[in-house]
Amino acid sequence: MAFRSIGAGGRAEDGGEDSRGGGAGAGKLSFYEAAPDEEISLEDFEEYALDRLRVLKEIEEARSRGKKMEEMDPLVSDLWRKHMGSDSSKKDVISHFILRLAYCRTEDLRRWFLGIESVLFRHRFRCEMPAAQQKLMDDCNLPYKAMTSAEIEAVKENLESVARSTNQVSNSKMYYKVPFEDVPELVSGRKVYLRRGEAFVPREQLSFLVVGQFRSRLSKALVLTNRKWISFIAGEEKDRLAPMVEALSTRYLGPDYTQPKSSNEIALQDLDQLAKASFPLCMRSLFFQLRDDHHLRHGGRQQLGLFLKLEDALAFWRAEFSRKVGVEKFDKEYAYNVRHNYGKEGKRTDYTPYSCVKLIMSTPGVGDHHGCPYRHFSEDKLRASLGGLGLNSRQVSSALEKTRSQHYQLACAEVFEAVHGCSSDGINHPNQYFEQSRALLQQPKVKQMCSFSFNDTVEFFSQEEPASGGENNNNDANEEKTTLMIS
């Protein structure tokens, strides 16, 4: 794939490639198999990637709230129009390949990107007209052909018999001939009519077949992209493009906290940024332990759950725990406790978040992570945790000295001062720490202005192996060119 960056405000002419994912002239649906050959500024490079990432993140959040497929279709359409625009073929293809770079680098990143991109593709495919769906399948050489009216009429009784035997309710007037080996689950469940090695699949089930093909091809492409990232791009662009691409996978897309919020409630999409910036160590350590293990014992769930007054608390805990124990077990064994903490079950009492004294007096056992870090962490673990907050060696030593003297809350207050660069009147409650942190970080700051411009251009991506050549100079434009090869 090749992105040839141009000057600010410049735009490339649209091409006329097919829906395998070529250039700006590609169809609305794409398998992204042919890398684009487009000119794009570095400003658009980042903007395109972030806009697509917003779509993917909001899809993930909607799914974590348990939205059904039929509810997701209009939501995905609205998100696409909002962030990608109504005429977005060029932006669609380029943004996909940029994020493919960002998310190819580890198994976890590849798994997330593959899953969410497949969900996005499924809903976009479902919303297309049959002609557009067939065009995509033809362009991508998928062996799925729509049956003619005469062909359907000839086997109508057989199709109706299969539907009755499996209690399927289908009013489909369109069926597709599919190689039977592509639908093993439908065949084993006797949910399709078979004849001469072909399964006759109703249009409602076609999306699952096409998405399976999309997912398989994208999975292989991500592995190849990772190889080329390691062998070529990461080293060649370590001082310029690589940091930009690597930052995309951890990019915060929530509200700008330089402006105060009208509400003190914590939004689900804000959590990671807030945890890094404003959670006290007792809650920060619990939060990231949950992110790492996707599980906390009862004491940790109580401590963190009462601290987080989330509007979507159930969605948050389900999203984390289900990755380890599954949705069914979470709903059966953990969901009640979450609702109970928020006054939705039992006596319907909205329990109070734990204070510093309660945390200090708690007695976490082996394998627990709750309590007060200044009392319950080993000195080595506490030292490492404080270093992770950005404290220098002198500040760490001072905080450790207070913990040795059992002045745990004074140690916490000193850490607050070190992190925020201001004095504190003392910390008595984790929520007090959080609220004071937010108030300080939301204060208007004097901006330091500086001049920065991109004169560089980027020639990006290729399905081919990395070229041995070096720079590609354009004498008509006073720009530095860098050629990157990736798929």
N, C-alpha and C positions, 0 to 999 in steps of 0.2 A: 504494500500500500504506500502511496506517495502523496504526502501533503506538501505542496509547494507554497510556502507562505509568501504573501505579498505585503505591500505597504498598508498602513492603517486605512481602513475604509474600503480597500480594494476587494473585488469579488471575481471569482472565476466564472467562466461561461459554463452553463449546464451541458452535460454530455447526454448520451442517449443509450445507456447500457441497460441490460435486462435486470430482472428482479433478483438475481443472485447476489446483488449487493455492490454494484459497481459505483458509478458516479452519481451526480446530482439528478440525472434523468432516470434513476432506478424507480421501480414501482413502489407503491406504498408498503408492500410487504417484501421482506428480504431475508435470505438465508445468510447474507454477509459473507459470501464465499469469494467474491472478487474484490480485492482491496481497491479503494477509491484512488483516483488520480486527480487530485484537486489542489487548488491554491487556497490557502487559508492563513490568516494572520495569527500570531500567537495569542492575541486577545480573543479571537473567535475560537481558537483551539481550546482554551480554558472554559470559555462560556458554553460551548457546545457540550463539553464533558459534564460540566456542573448541571446543566439543564436536564440532561438525560439521567444523571445521578439522582436528581430530585424526583423524577418520575419513579425510578426504581425504589428509592427509599420510601416514598409514600405508598407504593404498592405493597412493600413489605409490611409497613405499619397497618394498612387496611387488612391484610391477611392475618396479622397477629390479633386483630380484633374479631376474627372469626367471620368475616364477610363471606357470603356464598358466591358461587361463580356468577349467577345471574345478577347479583348486586355489583360485582366487580366490573362487568362489561361497560356500563355507562361511566363508572368511576375512572377506569383506565382511559376511556375516550376523552373525558374531561381533562385529565392530567396531561394527556398527550397534546391536546390543543393549547392548554395553558402554558406548558413549558417548551414544547417543541414546535408549535405553530401549525397552521393548517396545511401549508405547502412545505413540507419539511423533509423531502426525500434525501437531499444532500446532507442536511444536518443529521438526519437519522443514521445514515451510513457512517459518516465521519465520527460522530459521537460514539457509536458502538465500537469502532476500532480503537479509539482513544482509551475507552474504558477497558477494552480487551487487554491493552497494554498494562493498565493500572492493576488489573485483577488477575493477571496470569502468573504472578510471582510466587504464590504459595498455594498449597492444596486447599486451605480454608478459603482464601480469596477466590480461587477458581470455582469452588463449590458454591459459594454465595452468588457469584456473578452468573454462573450457569443456571442456577435455580430461578433467580429473579428474571433474567432475560427470557427464560422459557415461559414463565408466567406472562410476561408482557407480550411475547409473541403469540401465545395462545389466545389472549383476549383480543388482540388486533386481528388475528385470523378469523375468529368467530364473528367479528363485526363486519367482515368484508362480504361483498356479494359473491354468488357462486362463480361468476365469470372471472373475478379477480383471484379467487382461490384456485381455480383451474389454471390460470396463467402462471401463478407461482409454482404450482406442481409441475407444469410443463417445463418452465424455465429451469427448475432444479432437478429435472429428470426423475421425478417421483412417479412410480408406476400405478397411479391412481386415476382412473378414467371415469367420468360421469356416464351413467347408463342412459340410453335413449328411452323415450316413452314406450316404444315398442318392446324393448328388452325388459323393462319393468313389468309391463302388462303380461308378458309371457310367463313370468315367474311370480306374479302377484299373489297367487294362492299360497305358494311356498313361503313368501316373505311374511304374509299375514299369519301363517301357521307357526313360524318361528317366534313372532311377536307374542302370540297367545300363549305358547308353551313356556315362555320366560317371563310372562306378566309384564312385558314391555308396552309402554304407551307411546306409540310413534305415529305421527301424522305426516311423516316425511314423504314428500313426492319426488325426492332425489336420492339416488343410491349410487354408490361407486364400486367399481370392480377393483378388488385389492388382492394381491397375492396372499394366500391363506397363511403363509409363514410370517407375515407381518402382523397378524392379529392372533397370536396363540391363546391369549386369555379369552377372547371372544369365541374362538373355535372350541376350546376346552369347555367353556360354559354353554355351548350350543346356542349362542346368542346371535348367530348369523347363519344365513343360508349359504351352503357351499355347493359349487358345481365346477367340475373340471379344473380344480386347483385354485379357484377364485372364490373369495368371500364377498358377498354383497352387503356393503356397509352403508347404513343410512347417514345422511349428511350431518346429523347431530353428533355422530361419533367420529367424524372425519378429523376434527381438530386434534384429537388425541394421537392419531397416526402421524399427522404432519409434524406435530410438536415433538414426537419421539425422534423423527428424522432430524429435525432442527437441533435437538439437544445432543444427539450423537455426533453430528458434524461439528457443532460448536465445541464440544468437549475435546475432540481431537485437535481442533484449531488452537485452543488455549494451551495445550501441551506444547505444540510447535512454537507458538508465540513465546512461551516461557524459555524455550531453548535458545531462541534468537535474542531474547532480552539478555540472558546471561552471557552469551558468547559475543554479543556485539554492542547493543545499545547502552546497557548499564555502564560499561567502561568508556565508550566513546562520548557519551553525553552526561558524565557524572557531575559536571559543574554547571550544566544548564538545563537540559530537558528532563533528565532522569529525576531530579528532585521534584519537579512539577508533577510528573506522572506518578511518582511514588506517594506524593501527598494526597492524591485524589482519593485513595482508598480509605483514608482517615479524615477526610475533609469534613469539617462541621458545617452543616447547612441550615442550622436553626436561626432564630432571631438574633438581631444585633443587640448585644447587651450594653452597648454604650448609651442606649435609650432605656429608661425604666419601663418595666412592664406594668400594665394596669392591674394585674392580679399576681398574688403571691403563690398561686398553684404552680406546681412543676409539670411541664408538659413532657410526654413520653420521648419525643424526639430531641429534647434538650439534655437528657440525662448525662450522657458521656462528657459533654462539654462542661456541664455544671459540676460533675464529680471531680474533674481535674482542677477546676478553677476555685470552687467554693465549698466543697464538702470538707468537714473536719476529718482528721485522720481515722477516727473510729468508724465513720461511715464510708469514707473513701476506700479503706482496706476491705470492708465487707462488700462494697459494690463491685470492685474489680475481682474479688474472689468469686463472686457470683458470675461475673462475665467469663471468668476462666473455667470454672468447674460446672457452671449451669446448675448449681445446687447449693443450698445452705441448710444447716440444721435448724431446728426450731428456734433456738435462741437468736441466731443470726437473722432468721426471717422476721422475727418479732422486732428486733432492734432496727433493722433497715426498713422494714415495711411501715412502721409507725413514723419513722423520720420522713419517709417519702409520702407526702400527701398527693398521690397521683390520681388524676381524673380517670386514667386508664390503668389502674393498679393491676387488675386481673389480667389484662392483656400483657402487661410487662412481665409478671411472674410466669404466666403461661408460656410466653415466648422463650424465656430462659430455661425453665424446668423441662419443658417438652423436648428440648434438644437432648436431654439425658434420660428422662423417665418416660417420655411420650405424653401426648395430649390426654389420652384416656386415663392414665394413672394420675396425672396432675388433677384433672377434673374430679376424680374419685377421692383422692387423698389430701389434696392441698388447697383446692379452690375455696372450700368452706372456710378455712382459717383466714384466708385473705379477706373474704367478705365480712367475716366476723370482726376482724380488726377495724374495719371501716364502718361498723355499726349496721351492716346489712343482714346479719343473721343473729340468732340467739336473743340476748337481751337488748340488742340494737344500741349498744353503747359504743360511742366513738372514742376509742382508747387514746390516751395521751402519749405523745412521744417520750422516750426515756430521757431523763436528765443525766448530767455528768455524774452525780452522786450514785444514781442507780447503776450506771455502767461500771463505776469504780468498785461498787460493792458486789457486782455479779461474780459468779465463779464458773467461767467457761471450762469445759472438760477437754480431754484429748480429742482433736478433730474439730473442735469448735473454733469460730473466728470472731465471735462477738466480744463485748466488753470494752474496756478502755485500753488502747494500745500502750499508753504511758505506764499503765500498771501491769498489764498482762503479757505484753510482748517481751521476749528476751532482749537483752541489750543489743546484741548483734542485729536482730531483726528490726528493732526500733531504729537503730543507726541507719540501716539500709533504707528504711521507709522514709526517714527524714531527708536523707540524701535525695530520694526520689521526688521530694517536694521542691527541690532546688536550694535547700539550705547549704551554706558553706560549712566548713569544718568547725569554725568557731561557734557558729549558731547551733550546730548539732551537739557539740560538747556542752554548751550551756544548758540546752534542753535536757540532755542526759543527766547532768548534775542535779537538776531539779527532780527528776524521777527517782534518782537514788535517795534523795531526801524525802521522798513520798509526797512531793508537791505536784501532783499530777495535773491539776487544773492550771497551775502557774506555768507548767511546761507547755500545756496546750496554748495558753495565751501568748507565750513567748514565740511559739511557732506561728501563730496567727500574725504577730507583729513582723516576723521575719518574712513571711510569704507576701504580706500586703504592704510592707514598708511604712507602717504607721503604728501608733501606740494603741493599746487596748486596755479597757478598764477591767478586764478579767472575763473568763469564759465559764459559764455555769450550765450551759445547755447546748447540745449539738445544733439545734435549730437557731439558737442565738448566734453561734459562729457563722452559720450559713447566711442568715439575714444580714448580719453586719458585713460579711464579705460581699454580698450582692449590692448592698447600698454603696460600699466603697468603689466597687468596680463599675457601677453605673454612673458615678459622678462624671460630669463633663471634664474632659482633659484638653489641655492646650496641645494642638496638633503640631508636630514638627514637619514642615513641608520639605519635600525634596523632589528633585527632578529625576524621572526615570522613563526611559523609552526603550522599546524593542526595535532595533534596526535589523536584527537577525531574521532570517527566514528559515523555515523548516521544510525539508523534503522528506516525507515520512512514509514508512511502511512499504513492504513489498511481499508478495507471496513467494518471491524467489529467495534464494539463499543470499546472504550479505555479499554485496559487490566488493571487489578488491580495490576499486577506485577510491579516490579521496574526495575532495571538495568539488562542488559544481558551481563555478562562478558565472554570474550573469553580469556582463559589462554594462547593460542598459540600466541596471538598478544597483545603487551603491549599497548592497546588502551582502552579508556573509551567509553562505549557503552551507548547510550540513545535510548529508544524505544518510538516512536511516533505513535499514531494510528489516522488515518484520512481517509476519503473517498472523 
